[in-house]
Amino acid sequence: MKQFILFVFLFAFISCSQEKEKEKEKVKMILLEKADYSISYPADWEVKTDEPRAEIFVCAPLDSQEDTFADNFNMMKQNLLGKSIDMQLYDSISKSQILNAIGKNAIIDSKIEDGCATILFKGPLDGRNLKWKQLYYIKNETAYILTYTAEEIYFDKYSDIAESIFKSFKLK
């Protein structure tokens, strides 16, 4: 009997995993090519053009008429020309800014690996409990900041898609 229950559990788990993989495959991506980078984003996400500092700013579809916050992904560039800022210093400055803006317990996790800094943080902003994941790259005295933002309770909903966007980013 235990073997039968284990078999049913494993079958259900595998079926759910396969369904999730099928959902991932359905996401059509649009490739944005620039002189210094490329990045892909979901075709059904709305491109916002009113964010002057963002190279790209895309928003997930709202879930309902009551939904007032669109999970979003943006990428910005920051000119570091002549400032002698390396990844360690940039990471330190970024963390300090996050703590000052969001609060002393905002940072959940951070690491620097393979030329990329990753920071996961959460906290209240504009009356909402938000959660962010940011990746930073520095190349040719330019910082590239990629950010996924969502309400904390819905962060995981689009985290797979956000990871696909992060992974699609390529510096030239």
Protein Blocks (a to p, Z undefined) as FASTA:
>chain_A
ZZmmmmmmmmmmmmmmmmmmmmmmmpccdddddfkbccdddfkbccdfklmkbmbdcddd
dfbfklcbdcddddddddfehklpafklmmmmmmmmmmmmnopklpmbdcdeehiacddd
dddeehiacddddddddeehiacdddddddfklmmmmmmmmmmmmmmpccZZ
